[in-house]
Amino acid sequence: MAMPLPLLAADSEQPAPNILLLLADDMGLNDSGIYQTDFEQPPVMSLPALEELAEQGVRYTRFYTESTCSSSRAALLTGQYPARHGFTPVARGLSPDVLTLAEFLQQQGYVTHHVGKWHLGEINPAAFPAQQGFDSSFGFLGQWFLKGPDKQGNKRLKAPTYYDPWLEDERGNYRQYEGHLTDILADHSVELIGNADKTQPWFIYHAFYAPHTPLQPAQRYQEMFPDTKAGRYQALLASLDGATAKMLRALQESGQWENTLIIFASDNGALAKHVDSNAPFGGGKNSYDEGGIRAPLVIKWPYQTEGGESVSRVVSIMDIYPSISDLLDAEVSDERGEEVLFDGKAALLPDSHKQHDSLKHLTFGALSVFDRDKEHRLVREWSGQSFTREEVFYYNEKTEVWPLPRSDESEQKDWEKTQQHLFGDFADWRREVRKVPVVKEQSKDDKEQVVITGSDFLRTPVNPAFAVSFSFVPPEGNQQKSKQQIVLLEQSEVLSALYDGNTQSLQAQVHGITVSIDKLEPGQCYNVVLSGEFYDRYSSVKNITRASFLHLLINGEVVAFNNGEIESLAEIDISAPTFADKEAKDVSFYAGQLLPHDLPVAYEADSCRK
C-alpha cells in the first residue's frame, strides 16, 4: 500500500519538514523484531521504540550499505559511491567542493546539527563537520579520541570507551563528560529538538556509537541481561532503543512529530560474534556477504497517516540524499551552479518505483558487484596478489541466498559466464570511479603553466593511497628547453616532478620521499605515474609511524621505489593548487594506487598512445 504524502513543492502550504536521521553503528537486521514477519526469523531481542517506529512508518527489506563505518557515511552524505571520494574504506575527508547532504539542506534554509560519531576525517580541519555543512557539531571525530588527550594535551589514538567520554563541539572545544556515551548524545539531541525554532526547519544527524564494540553498556541496562558478551551486546541495543525513545518522545511533546521525517538506519551489518544479528543471512561487518551489507532501514514520512508497510525494492544508503531532495522538490547544485550527479536514486519515496539495477562495492582486499536483474552477487577477496576467495551468490524470490553451484562441467560453465559478466561490469565501474575530477585553468601569471584545483583530498597526497599520471616528451637538442630544468608538476611542500635536461633525468618527490630515473631519450614520449601510500602517526592506534612508500612507473613499468616516514599530514594545506608545466600533458589524478595491473585507466587519456 502506498503511504499518503503531502506535496512539499515550493507552492505547498505545508512547511518544509524537519529531518531526524538516526544512524546505528554495526546493527544487524535481526537485532530487533522489525523484520520478524518478513524473514520469519526469531529476533535477537525486542526493541520497542524502533519496532513502534516501523509500525508507523515503512521498513525496507533490501537496503544495502557499505561493509564498514566510514565508507557508508561517505555514501550517506554524498549520495555517491564512496570509492569516488577515496573511501575504500577510509580516507582523510570529503573534498570541500563536494556538496554534502548538510550543505544542500543549508541551501534550503535548514539549520543543521551533527551529533555523535563522525568518522569522515579526523585529522585535517577541512574534513570536520563544521566545514561540511553542519551549523553545530557535538560528538567525536573518531572513536579513537573518546579517551582523551595525552599528558601534554595532544590528541592521541587510544582504544575507545563509552564511559565518561571526551567529546568535541564545532568550535574545537574538547573535554570530558560524565556518564554513558549513548545517554550523553541522546540528551544533546533531545535538547536540540526542544529548543528548535519552530519557524525554521532543522536537520539533526544523530550518529550513534552503539552497538559498536567495546561491549560497555550503562549499568541500568546491563542489569537487565546476563553478564556475558551476548548479554552486554543486548544491553547496548537496549540503550540505543532507549535513546531513540527519548528523541521520539521529544518530537511528540514539542508538537513536531507530524512534520518530521524520521530515518533510522545502520551503517552496515553487525559483527555477529555473540548473537545471530544478521540472520537469516551469513557474514557480517567487514565482509561483502549479505549479512555485512544488508542492514535495517525504517522511515516515518512527514504527515504519514498509515504505517507498517514492507518495501522489497533494492535500495541503497546512497538513496537517502536524493530521496530527501526529491521530497523537498529542490534542485541539487554545487557552488559552481552545476547539477550534482548522484549514484543513488530517489528510490525511498513510498510511491517510487525506482531501484538499483546494479550495486558495486570496493575496499582494500575485497570487491562485490550485485546484479539485480540476474539476482546474482559476485564476492571476491584477496590477500597481496592472490585471491583467497571468490563466490557467486544467487537470490530467490524469498530472499534466500546461497552460492551458485559449480560441481559439474555444465554448472562450472554457467558459473564462469556469470562471473565474467559481473566482473566485467565491476571493472568498467572501477575505472570510472577512480578518475578524480579536477579543474584545469591557464595560469594568469605564467603562460607556461596550468593551474589545477578541486577534489582537494584526492588531488593532494594525504589519503592512504594516491596516484597521479602525465605524459611527457623530453625536449630534443635543438629546442630551447633541452638543457633546462623543467618543473613538470608541483604542489607546494607536498609534491614535485622535475626534468633536468643536462642529465636527461626525471626526479620526483612526495612528502620528501624521492624517486628518479636517468637517461630519458629526448623526443620519446613517456607515460609517467607517481603512485604510493602515505601514512603518519595518526594512521595507527598504537601511535607509531607506519612507513610510507612511492613508486615511479614509466610506460607501465616500475623503475624506481623508495619509502620513508611522515610525522603528520594534519597540517597539509589540501587547498594549495597543483601547477603543471605545459610540457606535462594529460595530467590526471586517481583515487588509490596505480600499479602495472591498474594502468589501463591511466592510458585512456595518454597522449603517448594516441
N, C-alpha and C positions, 0 to 999 in steps of 0.2 A: 504494500500500500504506500502511496506517495504521501509525504508529510506536507500539510498545508504550510506555505511560507508566504510572508509578505513580499511585495516588490520593494526593494531597497534602492531604487534608482534615484537620481538626483531630484526628481519631482515628487518623490514619495512623501507622504505625510508622516511616515514612521521615521523616528530619529535613527541615525547610524547605530548599530548595536555595539555594546561593549563586547570585548573578547577576553575570555579567560582560557588560556591554553595551559593545560596541566600535562607535564611530561614525566612519566615514571622512568626510573633508571634500572634497566635489566629486569623487567617484569614479564612473565610468560603468559600465554593465552589461558592457561589452565590454573593460574594462581588465584582466580576468583570464580564465582559462579556465572559470570557474564555470558559465557558461551556454552553453558551446560546443555541447553536444549539443541544447540547447533551440532555439537560433536558427540553428544550422548556419553560424556566423559565425566566421572566424579571429580569435582574441582578439589584443589589443594585445601581451600577453605572458603567460607563465605565472607565477602566484603560488602556490607550492606549499603554504604553510601554509593559505591561505584555501581553496584547492581541496580539500585534505585535510579541512578542516572541513566543507565542503559534502558530501563523500563520507560523512562520519559523521553528518551532520545532514539538514536539509531546506532546499532552496532555493526561493525564491518568485519566479516569473517575472513577476508583475504586482503589484509592490509600488510604491505611489505615495507621493511626498513632496511638500513644497512646492518652489518653484523656487530658493530661496535659504536660506542657512545659518540665520539667526536664526528665521525663521518655522517651519522644520522642527523646530528644537529646542524651540520652544514647543509644537508639536503632540505631540512625543515625550513631554515631561514632564507634559503635562496630559491627554492622550487626547482633546483637543478641537481644533476648528478654531482656528488661531492668530488669525484675524480676531476671534474673541470677546474676545481679550486685547489687541487693538490692534496685533498684529504683521502689518502689511501693507506691507512685510515686517519693519520694525524697530519696536521700542518701547523704553521705558525699563525695563521689567521686568514680571514676573508679580506681580499684587497679592498681598499677604500672605494673604488669605483663600482663595486658590486652593490646593487640596491637590495638590501635585506628586507624581509617582511616588516620589521620595525620601522625602517626608513620609509617604506611605502605607506605605512599607516600614519606616520607623522605627516606625510604629504596630504593625507585625507583628513587631517585635523585631530588626530588621536594624540592623547598623552600616553607615553609608552613606558612600561616598567619591566625590568628583568629581576627575578627573584630566584636564588638558588644556584645551581651548577651552571657554569658557562662552557668550558672545555672547547672553545673555538679560538684559542690563542691566549696563552697565559703570561707571555714574556714581553712581546712588543706592544707598546701602548696603542698603536693603531688598530690592534685587534680587539681591544677591550669593549665591553658593552656600550659605554658612553660614546664610542666612536663608530658604533654600528647601528645607531638609531634609537637607543634607549635613553629616555629623559632621566630615568633613575635606575640604579642597579644596587642590589643588596644580596650578597651571597659569596661565592668563591669562584675564582677563575679556573681553578683545577683542584681536585680533591687532595692533591699533594701539599697544598698550602693550609689545610684545615688545622694543623697542629701548631701553626705559628712560626715566627722567625727564629733565627739562631740567636746566640747571646749578644751578638753585635747589632741585632735588629735587622739583619738581612734576610730576605726570603730564601728559604731552603726547602727542597723537596723532601717530604717525610711521609711515612705511612699514614693514611687518612684515619679520621676518627669522627664519630657522631657526637662525642661528649665535649661540652664546653668549647665549641669550635671557634677558630679565628675567622672572621668574615670581613668583607671589604665593600665599601659603597662606591658610587660613581666618581667621587672626588678622591679616591685612593686612601680613605681612612680605613685602616686595617687594625682591628682589635679583637680581643677575645670576648665571647658572650657566654653567659652561664646557661646551662640547660642542654636539651637534646636538639640536635640539628633540625630534625623534621618539625618539631614544635616551634622553634625559633623562626623558621622560614614561613610556616603557616600563619603564625601570629602577625608577621610583617604583611603578608598578602591580605589578611583579614583587615588590618588597619588601612591598607590602601583602598580596599573596597568600601569600607565605612566612611572614609574621608573623601571619597571621589566627588568631584564637581559634576553635578547632575547635568550641567549644560554642555559638557564636553565628553565625547566618547573616550573610553580608555582601553588599553591593551595590557594585560598582565601575562607575561610568560613566566610561569611558575615551574621551574625545573627541579623536581625532587632529586635527592640523592638516593633515597630508598627505592627498592630494597637492595641496592648495590652493597657489596662487601665493604668493610668488615661487618660481621653479624653482631651489631651493637644496638639492640632496641632499648627504648626507655623502660625503666623499671616497671612502671604500671602496666605496660603491655607484656613484658617478659613474664610477669606473674600469671598471665592467662594461659601460658603454654609451657610444655616441658622444657627443662634447661638442657636442650640438645641443639645441635646445629639446625635440624629441621624446625624445632620449636622457636629458635631465635629468628630464623628466616620468616616464619609465620608471624612472629611478633612485629617484625619490620613492616610486613604487609599490612598488619592491623593498624600500625601507627600511620602509614600512608593513607589508609582509608579514613582514619580519624581526622587527619589533617584535611583531607578532601571534604569531609562532612562539615568541618568548621567553615571552610570557604564557601561552600554551597549555602550553608545557613546564613552567612553574612550577606550573600546576594538576596536571599529571601527577606531578611529582616530590614534591609536597606531599600527594599522596593525595586531592586534591579534585576530580579530573576528573569522576568519575561523578556526583557530587552537585552539579554546577554547570550552571546554564542559561547557555549562551553565545549571545549575539546579535551578529551582525555586520551592519551596515547602512551605507549612505551617506546623507547629509542631502539630497542632490539629485543630479542628473546632473552629468557633467563639463562643463567649458568646451568641451572637444573642439576646441581650437585647433591642436593639434600632432599628435594621433593620433586614430584613429577610435574614441573612447572609448565612444560611446553607440550604436554600430551594433547592430542594423540600423535604429535609429530616428534620425530627424532632430532637429535642435535641440540645445540644451544649457542649462546653468545660466542663470538669469535669464529663461528663457522657459517657457511652458506647452506647448510642443511636447513630444512624447512623450519625447524624449531629455533634456529638462530636469527631468522629474518622475518618471520611471520608473527606479528605482535598484536596486542589488543588496541582497538580504536573505537571510541564511543563519542558521538557528537549530539549535543542538545542544541537545536537550532533556535534562534530568537523567535518568539511568538509561536512556537511549535505547540499544537493542540492535541496531537496524538503521538504515541510513542511505542517502543517495543519492536520496531522493525529490524529485520536482519538483512543486510545487503551483502551479496556474494560476488560483486564485481571485483576485478583485480585492480586494487588501488595502492598508492604508494605514499610514503611520508612526504615526497616531493609535491603531492597534490594539495596539501593544506594551504600553502601560499596562494596558488592560482584559484582555488575554490573560494578563499576569502575575498580576493579581488573581484571575482565574478559576483559574489553575493553583494558586494558594495557597488557593482556596476561601474567600476573605476578602471581606467587605463593604467598600465604599469609602465612608466617611462623613467629612464635614468637621468642623471644630471645633464646629459647632452641632448635630452629630448628623444632618445632612441628607445623604441619598444624593447622591453625585457623579454627575451625568448626563454620560456620555461621548458624543462624536460618533463615536469609534472603537468597534470591536466586538471581542469575544474571538474573532477570526477566524483567529488564527495557530496555535492549538492543532491538532495534526495530525488529530485526529478531528472537527474543527469543519467545519460546512457553511456557516458564516456568510460573507458577503461584502457588499460595498457595492453598493447599487442606484444610488447617485449620489455623486460627489465634486465639491466645489466649491473653487475657489481664487481668491484676490483679492490683488492687490498694487497699488502705485501704477503706473498705466499699463497694467494688463493684468488680464484675468479668464479663467477657464476653468471649464467645467462638463462633467462626464463622466457620461453616462447609460449604465450597463452594459446595461440591458435592450435598448436600441436600438443599442448598440455605437457610439455617436457621442460626439464631444467637440467643444464649441464653444470656440474661442480668439478673444478679441477684444483688440486692443491699441490704445492711443490716445496722442496727444500733445496736451496742452492740452485743447481742446474738440472735437477732430476725431479720427475713427478713422483709424488708419494701416494696420490690417489686421484682417480678420475671416474666419475659415475654419471650416468644419465638417469634421471628420475622421471617417472610417469605419474600423472594425476588422473583419477577417475572422477565421475560426477559427484561422488560422496566425499570428495576432497581427501581421499586416502592417497598416500604417496608410497611408492616403492621403486627400487632400482629396476631399470629396464633390463630384461634378461638377455644373456649372451652365451647360452650354454651349448648351442649348436651352430653350424655354419650359417644357416638362414638367419637366426637371431643375431649372430655376430655382424652380418652384412647390414641388417636393419639398424643395429646399434651404431655402426660406423657411419652410415648415411646420416642418421640423426645427429651424431656427434659433430660431423663435418659441417652440417648446416648451422648448428648452434654456434660452433666456434668461429665459423666464417662471419656470422653476424656479429659476434663479440669483437673479432679482430678489426672489423670496419669501424665499429663504435669506438674502440680504444684509440685508434689512430686519430679519430676526430676530436675526442675529448682531451687528448694530451696537448693539442696545439693551444698555446697561450695567446689570447687576443691582446694586441698592443696597438698604440697609436704612433705612427711614424710621421715626422714633420721635418722639413728642411730647416736647419739652424739659421736663425736670423743674423748670427754673429760670424758664422764660418760656413761658406758655401761648400766646403769640403765635407761637412758633417751632416748627419741625420740625427735628430733627437727622438729617442724612443721613450714613451711613457705608458702608464696604465698597467693593470694587473700587477700591482707592486709586490705582493707577496710571492708571486710566481716568477716575475721578471728578475727579482733580487734573490740571490742565492742564500736564503735563510731557512728554507724548508729542508727536511731530511734528504730529499733528492731533488736534483736540479740539472737542467741541460740547456745549452744554447748552441746553435749552429749557424754557420755562414759560409759563403763561398768566396774564394779569393784567388786572384791571379797575380803572382809577384811580377812587378814591372820588369821589362827587359832593358838591356843596356842602353838603348837609345832614348828611353823615356826619362823624363825629368826626375821621377821619384825612385829610379832604380837603385841609387846609393843612399837613399834617405831612410830614416826611421819613420814608420807609419803606425800610428796608434789606430789599430783596426776597430777595437772595441774597448769601451771604458765606462765603468760606473765608479764614481769617486770612492776611494778607500775600500772598495769591495772587489772589483773585477777589472782585469785589463788583458788585452791581447795585442802584442807589439811585433811588427815585422821589421827586421833590421836588414836593409838592402846590402850593407857591406859584408855581412856574414851569411846572407841569404837564410836567416833563421827566423823562426817564429817562437816567441816566448809569451807565455800566458800565466796568469796567477788568479786565484780566487781565495780571498781571505788570507793572502800571504803564502798559500800552497802553490808552488810553481811547477810548471811543466814546459818542455821546449823540444823543438826539433830543428836540426840543421839541414842545410843543402836542399832547400826547396828550389826546384827548377824554374827559372824565370819564364814567363809566358805560359806555363802549365796551370790549369785550373785545379784548385784543391777544395774539397769539401771539408770544413773544419768543425769538429764537435768538441766542446768542453762539457764534461759530464761528471758528476760526483755526488757525494753525500757529505753533509755538513752538520756537525753536532757541536754543542757546547755543554757546559756543566749542568744546564737545565734539562738536558736530554736524558739524564739518568737519575732515578730516585736515590741512588747512592751518592749523588753529588760528585761523581767523578767525571772527568772529561774523556769522552769516547773519541777515538781517533777519527778524523775526517779524511777524505781522500778525493783525488781529482784524476780523471783520465783525459788524455788528449787523443782524439781519433782523427786520422787523416784518411779520407776516401774509404771509410769503413773499417779501418784497422787501428787498433790501439797502438800508438807509437811512443807514448810516454805515460808514466804513472807516478804519483807522489802522494804522500799523506802528511798529516800534521795535526796539531791540537789547537782548538779555538776556545778561549776562555768564556766569552759571552757574545751572543748575537743580539742581545736585548737592545743595545743602543744603535744598531744599524739603522740608518735613515733609508727606509724602503722606498720613500718617495723620490729619492735622487734619480734623475733621468739617466738613461744609458745613452752614450754617444757612439755612433758608428761612422767610421770614415766611408766615403763614397766608394772606396775600393772593396769594402766588405759588402757583398751582395746577399740578398735573401736572408737577412738576419732574422732568426726565428727562435722562440723560447718554447720550452716544453715542460709540462708537469711530470716530474720524475726523471730518472736517468735515461740516457740513450746509450746503449752498448750495441755491439755488432748486430745482434739478432733483432734489435729495435729500429735499426736505421732506415728502413723503407719510409717511415714517417718523415724523416729529415730530408729525404731525397725528393719528395714530392715538389718542393719549391727550390730545387737545387739547380742553379744556372749551369753548373758543370755538366749536367746530364741533359740539358735542353738541346 
